[in-house]
Amino acid sequence: MSQPKGSVKTNPKLVLAGFLVSALLIIGFFFLKASWSDVVDLPQIYLLIALVPTVLGLILGGYVSSLKAGDYTIDFNLTHRVEADMLVPAAGEKALVNVEVSDWDARDEYENEYAATGHYMLAHVFIPSTEPRQKFEVFIFVVRHERGSKRGPRESLPEIESAEFCFGPNWEYQPFLVTRESGGTYFGVRTHAWGTFFVLCRITVIIPETNEREEILLHRFIDFSMARGDG
């Protein structure tokens, strides 16, 4: 079993209800065994049946997102809800009281934006910097999201010919070029920073079917909120 992450809302009442039903079934099966021994021939199977309500309670209550047995995994489509506390900028601050569902039909705009960059996106990780007057050492790199994949975004991108990064005025708008011959595993760059900044990246992709080149612009706001321990 695996625990759900992110914004899945849990319901302990469903777990309690499942546990109580399982307990009643177990008591009932033992009563049958004691009263009519020829009725219950397979107590182990009946015990497993009695555990079904508890398992259902854990699933419906949001405490279990999947079941795994050997090479097989069953995922459950749990409803994800956005909580107000997830949207505040720092621990203890209350930017929003309630989050409600709006009437914005975002499907077309979402899909258009998702497809606009060919599913290529920028990601970043950071550690404390060892450079004087700098706070963070940041690695910014290109990934490609594959919808429905359990492996996470694709980081090996042989179809990309080059990636150019611009970090803005504090770097005097100097572009940094990364190519296949740069020798790294990722199309990314490492830099040091004392605060947040905006990144613009231009990637050149070779289209396999036509062998033509396509330029795609990506961007990302580099922040360090996780360093505060808010997440």
C-alpha positions as protocol buffer text, in pm:
chain_id: "A"
residue {
  index: 1
  type: MET
  ca { x: 0 y: 0 z: 0 }
}
residue {
  index: 2
  type: SER
  ca { x: 115 y: 356 z: -60 }
}
residue {
  index: 3
  type: GLN
  ca { x: 7 y: 673 z: 110 }
}
residue {
  index: 4
  type: PRO
  ca { x: -146 y: 955 z: -93 }
}
residue {
  index: 5
  type: LYS
  ca { x: 52 y: 1276 z: -120 }
}
residue {
  index: 6
  type: GLY
  ca { x: -23 y: 1637 z: -193 }
}
residue {
  index: 7
  type: SER
  ca { x: -377 y: 1767 z: -161 }
}
residue {
  index: 8
  type: VAL
  ca { x: -583 y: 1452 z: -104 }
}
residue {
  index: 9
  type: LYS
  ca { x: -827 y: 1518 z: 177 }
}
residue {
  index: 10
  type: THR
  ca { x: -852 y: 1238 z: 433 }
}
residue {
  index: 11
  type: ASN
  ca { x: -1167 y: 1128 z: 616 }
}
residue {
  index: 12
  type: PRO
  ca { x: -1099 y: 938 z: 942 }
}
residue {
  index: 13
  type: LYS
  ca { x: -1471 y: 867 z: 989 }
}
residue {
  index: 14
  type: LEU
  ca { x: -1470 y: 632 z: 689 }
}
residue {
  index: 15
  type: VAL
  ca { x: -1171 y: 446 z: 831 }
}
residue {
  index: 16
  type: LEU
  ca { x: -1343 y: 411 z: 1169 }
}
residue {
  index: 17
  type: ALA
  ca { x: -1664 y: 287 z: 1002 }
}
residue {
  index: 18
  type: GLY
  ca { x: -1469 y: 27 z: 803 }
}
residue {
  index: 19
  type: PHE
  ca { x: -1287 y: -88 z: 1115 }
}
residue {
  index: 20
  type: LEU
  ca { x: -1613 y: -127 z: 1309 }
}
residue {
  index: 21
  type: VAL
  ca { x: -1774 y: -329 z: 1028 }
}
residue {
  index: 22
  type: SER
  ca { x: -1465 y: -554 z: 1013 }
}
residue {
  index: 23
  type: ALA
  ca { x: -1477 y: -604 z: 1388 }
}
residue {
  index: 24
  type: LEU
  ca { x: -1846 y: -701 z: 1375 }
}
residue {
  index: 25
  type: LEU
  ca { x: -1780 y: -946 z: 1091 }
}
residue {
  index: 26
  type: ILE
  ca { x: -1494 y: -1109 z: 1282 }
}
residue {
  index: 27
  type: ILE
  ca { x: -1712 y: -1144 z: 1594 }
}
residue {
  index: 28
  type: GLY
  ca { x: -1993 y: -1288 z: 1379 }
}
residue {
  index: 29
  type: PHE
  ca { x: -1766 y: -1541 z: 1209 }
}
residue {
  index: 30
  type: PHE
  ca { x: -1624 y: -1660 z: 1541 }
}
residue {
  index: 31
  type: PHE
  ca { x: -1977 y: -1692 z: 1677 }
}
residue {
  index: 32
  type: LEU
  ca { x: -2071 y: -1908 z: 1378 }
}
residue {
  index: 33
  type: LYS
  ca { x: -1758 y: -2117 z: 1426 }
}
residue {
  index: 34
  type: ALA
  ca { x: -1835 y: -2169 z: 1791 }
}
residue {
  index: 35
  type: SER
  ca { x: -2205 y: -2247 z: 1737 }
}
residue {
  index: 36
  type: TRP
  ca { x: -2202 y: -2439 z: 1409 }
}
residue {
  index: 37
  type: SER
  ca { x: -1853 y: -2566 z: 1338 }
}
residue {
  index: 38
  type: ASP
  ca { x: -1963 y: -2724 z: 1010 }
}
residue {
  index: 39
  type: VAL
  ca { x: -2078 y: -2389 z: 869 }
}
residue {
  index: 40
  type: VAL
  ca { x: -1741 y: -2215 z: 866 }
}
residue {
  index: 41
  type: ASP
  ca { x: -1485 y: -2452 z: 715 }
}
residue {
  index: 42
  type: LEU
  ca { x: -1229 y: -2189 z: 606 }
}
residue {
  index: 43
  type: PRO
  ca { x: -1175 y: -1942 z: 891 }
}
residue {
  index: 44
  type: GLN
  ca { x: -870 y: -1784 z: 723 }
}
residue {
  index: 45
  type: ILE
  ca { x: -1071 y: -1686 z: 416 }
}
residue {
  index: 46
  type: TYR
  ca { x: -1349 y: -1544 z: 629 }
}
residue {
  index: 47
  type: LEU
  ca { x: -1098 y: -1339 z: 824 }
}
residue {
  index: 48
  type: LEU
  ca { x: -971 y: -1193 z: 498 }
}
residue {
  index: 49
  type: ILE
  ca { x: -1327 y: -1111 z: 397 }
}
residue {
  index: 50
  type: ALA
  ca { x: -1376 y: -938 z: 731 }
}
residue {
  index: 51
  type: LEU
  ca { x: -1079 y: -711 z: 659 }
}
residue {
  index: 52
  type: VAL
  ca { x: -1232 y: -583 z: 333 }
}
residue {
  index: 53
  type: PRO
  ca { x: -1436 y: -302 z: 501 }
}
residue {
  index: 54
  type: THR
  ca { x: -1123 y: -174 z: 676 }
}
residue {
  index: 55
  type: VAL
  ca { x: -930 y: -167 z: 347 }
}
residue {
  index: 56
  type: LEU
  ca { x: -1221 y: 11 z: 175 }
}
residue {
  index: 57
  type: GLY
  ca { x: -1232 y: 261 z: 459 }
}
residue {
  index: 58
  type: LEU
  ca { x: -862 y: 336 z: 414 }
}
residue {
  index: 59
  type: ILE
  ca { x: -906 y: 382 z: 38 }
}
residue {
  index: 60
  type: LEU
  ca { x: -1224 y: 591 z: 50 }
}
residue {
  index: 61
  type: GLY
  ca { x: -1090 y: 784 z: 347 }
}
residue {
  index: 62
  type: GLY
  ca { x: -790 y: 898 z: 144 }
}
residue {
  index: 63
  type: TYR
  ca { x: -522 y: 714 z: 341 }
}
residue {
  index: 64
  type: VAL
  ca { x: -428 y: 465 z: 66 }
}
residue {
  index: 65
  type: SER
  ca { x: -376 y: 570 z: -298 }
}
residue {
  index: 66
  type: SER
  ca { x: -268 y: 236 z: -445 }
}
residue {
  index: 67
  type: LEU
  ca { x: -230 y: -134 z: -376 }
}
residue {
  index: 68
  type: LYS
  ca { x: 74 y: -325 z: -499 }
}
residue {
  index: 69
  type: ALA
  ca { x: 120 y: -701 z: -523 }
}
residue {
  index: 70
  type: GLY
  ca { x: 440 y: -815 z: -694 }
}
residue {
  index: 71
  type: ASP
  ca { x: 462 y: -646 z: -1033 }
}
residue {
  index: 72
  type: TYR
  ca { x: 98 y: -534 z: -1028 }
}
residue {
  index: 73
  type: THR
  ca { x: -21 y: -198 z: -897 }
}
residue {
  index: 74
  type: ILE
  ca { x: -378 y: -73 z: -865 }
}
residue {
  index: 75
  type: ASP
  ca { x: -420 y: 305 z: -848 }
}
residue {
  index: 76
  type: PHE
  ca { x: -732 y: 465 z: -707 }
}
residue {
  index: 77
  type: ASN
  ca { x: -865 y: 790 z: -855 }
}
residue {
  index: 78
  type: LEU
  ca { x: -902 y: 989 z: -536 }
}
residue {
  index: 79
  type: THR
  ca { x: -1052 y: 1336 z: -547 }
}
residue {
  index: 80
  type: HIS
  ca { x: -788 y: 1603 z: -501 }
}
residue {
  index: 81
  type: ARG
  ca { x: -894 y: 1923 z: -328 }
}
residue {
  index: 82
  type: VAL
  ca { x: -705 y: 2246 z: -285 }
}
residue {
  index: 83
  type: GLU
  ca { x: -685 y: 2362 z: 74 }
}
residue {
  index: 84
  type: ALA
  ca { x: -636 y: 2725 z: 171 }
}
residue {
  index: 85
  type: ASP
  ca { x: -331 y: 2645 z: 383 }
}
residue {
  index: 86
  type: MET
  ca { x: -154 y: 2512 z: 75 }
}
residue {
  index: 87
  type: LEU
  ca { x: -170 y: 2852 z: -93 }
}
residue {
  index: 88
  type: VAL
  ca { x: -30 y: 3077 z: 177 }
}
residue {
  index: 89
  type: PRO
  ca { x: 321 y: 3214 z: 125 }
}
residue {
  index: 90
  type: ALA
  ca { x: 461 y: 3119 z: 464 }
}
residue {
  index: 91
  type: ALA
  ca { x: 378 y: 2911 z: 768 }
}
residue {
  index: 92
  type: GLY
  ca { x: 135 y: 3084 z: 1001 }
}
residue {
  index: 93
  type: GLU
  ca { x: 18 y: 3338 z: 743 }
}
residue {
  index: 94
  type: LYS
  ca { x: -341 y: 3321 z: 625 }
}
residue {
  index: 95
  type: ALA
  ca { x: -370 y: 3471 z: 277 }
}
residue {
  index: 96
  type: LEU
  ca { x: -700 y: 3296 z: 206 }
}
residue {
  index: 97
  type: VAL
  ca { x: -982 y: 3178 z: 428 }
}
residue {
  index: 98
  type: ASN
  ca { x: -1182 y: 2963 z: 187 }
}
residue {
  index: 99
  type: VAL
  ca { x: -1104 y: 2818 z: -155 }
}
residue {
  index: 100
  type: GLU
  ca { x: -1408 y: 2765 z: -374 }
}
residue {
  index: 101
  type: VAL
  ca { x: -1466 y: 2613 z: -718 }
}
residue {
  index: 102
  type: SER
  ca { x: -1514 y: 2888 z: -977 }
}
residue {
  index: 103
  type: ASP
  ca { x: -1713 y: 2883 z: -1303 }
}
residue {
  index: 104
  type: TRP
  ca { x: -1402 y: 2932 z: -1520 }
}
residue {
  index: 105
  type: ASP
  ca { x: -1400 y: 2675 z: -1801 }
}
residue {
  index: 106
  type: ALA
  ca { x: -1023 y: 2634 z: -1818 }
}
residue {
  index: 107
  type: ARG
  ca { x: -1000 y: 2314 z: -2022 }
}
residue {
  index: 108
  type: ASP
  ca { x: -911 y: 2468 z: -2362 }
}
residue {
  index: 109
  type: GLU
  ca { x: -675 y: 2729 z: -2221 }
}
residue {
  index: 110
  type: TYR
  ca { x: -504 y: 2469 z: -2001 }
}
residue {
  index: 111
  type: GLU
  ca { x: -451 y: 2227 z: -2290 }
}
residue {
  index: 112
  type: ASN
  ca { x: -331 y: 2506 z: -2522 }
}
residue {
  index: 113
  type: GLU
  ca { x: -75 y: 2628 z: -2271 }
}
residue {
  index: 114
  type: TYR
  ca { x: 33 y: 2272 z: -2194 }
}
residue {
  index: 115
  type: ALA
  ca { x: 92 y: 2199 z: -2563 }
}
residue {
  index: 116
  type: ALA
  ca { x: 250 y: 2535 z: -2649 }
}
residue {
  index: 117
  type: THR
  ca { x: 599 y: 2431 z: -2540 }
}
residue {
  index: 118
  type: GLY
  ca { x: 578 y: 2071 z: -2661 }
}
residue {
  index: 119
  type: HIS
  ca { x: 558 y: 1964 z: -2294 }
}
residue {
  index: 120
  type: TYR
  ca { x: 913 y: 2091 z: -2234 }
}
residue {
  index: 121
  type: MET
  ca { x: 951 y: 2271 z: -1901 }
}
residue {
  index: 122
  type: LEU
  ca { x: 1215 y: 2409 z: -1669 }
}
residue {
  index: 123
  type: ALA
  ca { x: 1285 y: 2262 z: -1327 }
}
residue {
  index: 124
  type: HIS
  ca { x: 1531 y: 2366 z: -1058 }
}
residue {
  index: 125
  type: VAL
  ca { x: 1694 y: 2235 z: -743 }
}
residue {
  index: 126
  type: PHE
  ca { x: 1917 y: 2419 z: -499 }
}
residue {
  index: 127
  type: ILE
  ca { x: 2153 y: 2382 z: -205 }
}
residue {
  index: 128
  type: PRO
  ca { x: 2320 y: 2640 z: 24 }
}
residue {
  index: 129
  type: SER
  ca { x: 2590 y: 2831 z: -158 }
}
residue {
  index: 130
  type: THR
  ca { x: 2955 y: 2829 z: -54 }
}
residue {
  index: 131
  type: GLU
  ca { x: 3025 y: 3147 z: -250 }
}
residue {
  index: 132
  type: PRO
  ca { x: 3073 y: 3477 z: -61 }
}
residue {
  index: 133
  type: ARG
  ca { x: 2761 y: 3699 z: -42 }
}
residue {
  index: 134
  type: GLN
  ca { x: 2547 y: 3428 z: -210 }
}
residue {
  index: 135
  type: LYS
  ca { x: 2274 y: 3223 z: -45 }
}
residue {
  index: 136
  type: PHE
  ca { x: 2195 y: 2941 z: -288 }
}
residue {
  index: 137
  type: GLU
  ca { x: 2362 y: 2733 z: -553 }
}
residue {
  index: 138
  type: VAL
  ca { x: 2094 y: 2661 z: -813 }
}
residue {
  index: 139
  type: PHE
  ca { x: 2078 y: 2405 z: -1092 }
}
residue {
  index: 140
  type: ILE
  ca { x: 1820 y: 2490 z: -1361 }
}
residue {
  index: 141
  type: PHE
  ca { x: 1748 y: 2229 z: -1628 }
}
residue {
  index: 142
  type: VAL
  ca { x: 1507 y: 2123 z: -1901 }
}
residue {
  index: 143
  type: VAL
  ca { x: 1265 y: 1833 z: -1859 }
}
residue {
  index: 144
  type: ARG
  ca { x: 978 y: 1702 z: -2066 }
}
residue {
  index: 145
  type: HIS
  ca { x: 656 y: 1602 z: -1898 }
}
residue {
  index: 146
  type: GLU
  ca { x: 491 y: 1281 z: -2015 }
}
residue {
  index: 147
  type: ARG
  ca { x: 128 y: 1275 z: -1915 }
}
residue {
  index: 148
  type: GLY
  ca { x: 24 y: 954 z: -1744 }
}
residue {
  index: 149
  type: SER
  ca { x: 381 y: 836 z: -1690 }
}
residue {
  index: 150
  type: LYS
  ca { x: 474 y: 710 z: -1343 }
}
residue {
  index: 151
  type: ARG
  ca { x: 844 y: 767 z: -1408 }
}
residue {
  index: 152
  type: GLY
  ca { x: 826 y: 1143 z: -1368 }
}
residue {
  index: 153
  type: PRO
  ca { x: 939 y: 1398 z: -1626 }
}
residue {
  index: 154
  type: ARG
  ca { x: 1185 y: 1284 z: -1891 }
}
residue {
  index: 155
  type: GLU
  ca { x: 1534 y: 1427 z: -1834 }
}
residue {
  index: 156
  type: SER
  ca { x: 1724 y: 1249 z: -2112 }
}
residue {
  index: 157
  type: LEU
  ca { x: 1644 y: 1464 z: -2416 }
}
residue {
  index: 158
  type: PRO
  ca { x: 1847 y: 1355 z: -2721 }
}
residue {
  index: 159
  type: GLU
  ca { x: 1617 y: 1548 z: -2955 }
}
residue {
  index: 160
  type: ILE
  ca { x: 1733 y: 1881 z: -2809 }
}
residue {
  index: 161
  type: GLU
  ca { x: 2026 y: 2033 z: -2993 }
}
residue {
  index: 162
  type: SER
  ca { x: 2094 y: 2321 z: -2756 }
}
residue {
  index: 163
  type: ALA
  ca { x: 1954 y: 2525 z: -2469 }
}
residue {
  index: 164
  type: GLU
  ca { x: 2030 y: 2891 z: -2400 }
}
residue {
  index: 165
  type: PHE
  ca { x: 1965 y: 3040 z: -2057 }
}
residue {
  index: 166
  type: CYS
  ca { x: 1924 y: 3409 z: -1967 }
}
residue {
  index: 167
  type: PHE
  ca { x: 1900 y: 3508 z: -1600 }
}
residue {
  index: 168
  type: GLY
  ca { x: 1826 y: 3876 z: -1645 }
}
residue {
  index: 169
  type: PRO
  ca { x: 1985 y: 4208 z: -1541 }
}
residue {
  index: 170
  type: ASN
  ca { x: 2188 y: 4079 z: -1246 }
}
residue {
  index: 171
  type: TRP
  ca { x: 2378 y: 3868 z: -1497 }
}
residue {
  index: 172
  type: GLU
  ca { x: 2378 y: 4155 z: -1751 }
}
residue {
  index: 173
  type: TYR
  ca { x: 2142 y: 3950 z: -1970 }
}
residue {
  index: 174
  type: GLN
  ca { x: 2434 y: 3724 z: -2060 }
}
residue {
  index: 175
  type: PRO
  ca { x: 2306 y: 3409 z: -2236 }
}
residue {
  index: 176
  type: PHE
  ca { x: 2462 y: 3078 z: -2138 }
}
residue {
  index: 177
  type: LEU
  ca { x: 2469 y: 2807 z: -2404 }
}
residue {
  index: 178
  type: VAL
  ca { x: 2446 y: 2432 z: -2336 }
}
residue {
  index: 179
  type: THR
  ca { x: 2482 y: 2185 z: -2625 }
}
residue {
  index: 180
  type: ARG
  ca { x: 2502 y: 1809 z: -2665 }
}
residue {
  index: 181
  type: GLU
  ca { x: 2879 y: 1843 z: -2666 }
}
residue {
  index: 182
  type: SER
  ca { x: 2884 y: 2022 z: -2329 }
}
residue {
  index: 183
  type: GLY
  ca { x: 2948 y: 1691 z: -2155 }
}
residue {
  index: 184
  type: GLY
  ca { x: 2664 y: 1692 z: -1901 }
}
residue {
  index: 185
  type: THR
  ca { x: 2371 y: 1457 z: -1847 }
}
residue {
  index: 186
  type: TYR
  ca { x: 2113 y: 1737 z: -1851 }
}
residue {
  index: 187
  type: PHE
  ca { x: 2050 y: 2047 z: -2057 }
}
residue {
  index: 188
  type: GLY
  ca { x: 2099 y: 2278 z: -1763 }
}
residue {
  index: 189
  type: VAL
  ca { x: 2322 y: 2535 z: -1597 }
}
residue {
  index: 190
  type: ARG
  ca { x: 2441 y: 2594 z: -1244 }
}
residue {
  index: 191
  type: THR
  ca { x: 2464 y: 2938 z: -1085 }
}
residue {
  index: 192
  type: HIS
  ca { x: 2474 y: 3114 z: -746 }
}
residue {
  index: 193
  type: ALA
  ca { x: 2218 y: 3364 z: -626 }
}
residue {
  index: 194
  type: TRP
  ca { x: 2134 y: 3569 z: -319 }
}
residue {
  index: 195
  type: GLY
  ca { x: 1763 y: 3605 z: -406 }
}
residue {
  index: 196
  type: THR
  ca { x: 1483 y: 3512 z: -643 }
}
residue {
  index: 197
  type: PHE
  ca { x: 1510 y: 3570 z: -1016 }
}
residue {
  index: 198
  type: PHE
  ca { x: 1341 y: 3501 z: -1348 }
}
residue {
  index: 199
  type: VAL
  ca { x: 1486 y: 3265 z: -1609 }
}
residue {
  index: 200
  type: LEU
  ca { x: 1424 y: 3270 z: -1983 }
}
residue {
  index: 201
  type: CYS
  ca { x: 1540 y: 2967 z: -2181 }
}
residue {
  index: 202
  type: ARG
  ca { x: 1543 y: 2903 z: -2555 }
}
residue {
  index: 203
  type: ILE
  ca { x: 1574 y: 2540 z: -2660 }
}
residue {
  index: 204
  type: THR
  ca { x: 1636 y: 2417 z: -3013 }
}
residue {
  index: 205
  type: VAL
  ca { x: 1461 y: 2088 z: -3085 }
}
residue {
  index: 206
  type: ILE
  ca { x: 1526 y: 1867 z: -3388 }
}
residue {
  index: 207
  type: ILE
  ca { x: 1195 y: 1728 z: -3517 }
}
residue {
  index: 208
  type: PRO
  ca { x: 1259 y: 1357 z: -3597 }
}
residue {
  index: 209
  type: GLU
  ca { x: 1004 y: 1331 z: -3879 }
}
residue {
  index: 210
  type: THR
  ca { x: 1141 y: 1623 z: -4082 }
}
residue {
  index: 211
  type: ASN
  ca { x: 1487 y: 1675 z: -3927 }
}
residue {
  index: 212
  type: GLU
  ca { x: 1396 y: 2045 z: -3902 }
}
residue {
  index: 213
  type: ARG
  ca { x: 1480 y: 2268 z: -3608 }
}
residue {
  index: 214
  type: GLU
  ca { x: 1219 y: 2431 z: -3385 }
}
residue {
  index: 215
  type: GLU
  ca { x: 1292 y: 2698 z: -3125 }
}
residue {
  index: 216
  type: ILE
  ca { x: 1082 y: 2695 z: -2808 }
}
residue {
  index: 217
  type: LEU
  ca { x: 1086 y: 2954 z: -2530 }
}
residue {
  index: 218
  type: LEU
  ca { x: 1056 y: 2838 z: -2168 }
}
residue {
  index: 219
  type: HIS
  ca { x: 1054 y: 3041 z: -1850 }
}
residue {
  index: 220
  type: ARG
  ca { x: 1054 y: 2986 z: -1475 }
}
residue {
  index: 221
  type: PHE
  ca { x: 1054 y: 3191 z: -1157 }
}
residue {
  index: 222
  type: ILE
  ca { x: 1337 y: 3069 z: -936 }
}
residue {
  index: 223
  type: ASP
  ca { x: 1231 y: 3091 z: -574 }
}
residue {
  index: 224
  type: PHE
  ca { x: 1361 y: 2932 z: -254 }
}
residue {
  index: 225
  type: SER
  ca { x: 1041 y: 2890 z: -53 }
}
residue {
  index: 226
  type: MET
  ca { x: 1123 y: 2530 z: 38 }
}
residue {
  index: 227
  type: ALA
  ca { x: 1437 y: 2652 z: 214 }
}
residue {
  index: 228
  type: ARG
  ca { x: 1211 y: 2818 z: 474 }
}
residue {
  index: 229
  type: GLY
  ca { x: 1053 y: 2486 z: 561 }
}
residue {
  index: 230
  type: ASP
  ca { x: 702 y: 2600 z: 465 }
}
residue {
  index: 231
  type: GLY
  ca { x: 624 y: 2300 z: 246 }
}
